[in-house]
Amino acid sequence: MKIAIGSDHRGFEAKQRIAAFLGELGHEVTEHGAQSRESCDYPECAIAVAEDVAEDRAARGILLCGSGLGVSITANKVRGVRAALCHDELTAQMSRRHNDANVLCLPADLVGEALIRGMIRVWLETDFEGGRHARRVAQISEYEQRRNC
């Protein structure tokens, strides 16, 4: 699977480790954002990753910043993106099963390496359930279309 990944300076080191982990799992990775721990603005990487997903240049996206909040808010401004800020494997799983999340947002300062790997693995392996959840996801898409979001 092709995965776009991005971070600001707070998530830079975790992004590097995640990119390597995704490569080990056999995924193709496109990186955006910080290239060091030097301060940079999270909206730039969040928009780049979200647009890669929205425009089908990547099947999924992963974003990191210190809290995960800024990248989540920003990515959700891009039409067709359903970015979910997750803090554990259950929220990562539910974001896929019920919300068909296509961008995973992670708080680089708040969770450890083992948990990040576990969340990513679960998120990538979990399918969307569809059914009543498909109706709800469709309502989000319909609103985006109506409001030209």
PyMOL commands that set and color helices and strands:
alter all, ss='L'
color gray80, all
select helices_A, chain A and resi 9-24+42-54+69-75+89-97+113-125+132-147
alter helices_A, ss='H'
color red, helices_A
select strands_A, chain A and resi 2-7+28-33+60-65+83-85+103-107
alter strands_A, ss='S'
color yellow, strands_A
deselect
rebuild
show_as cartoon
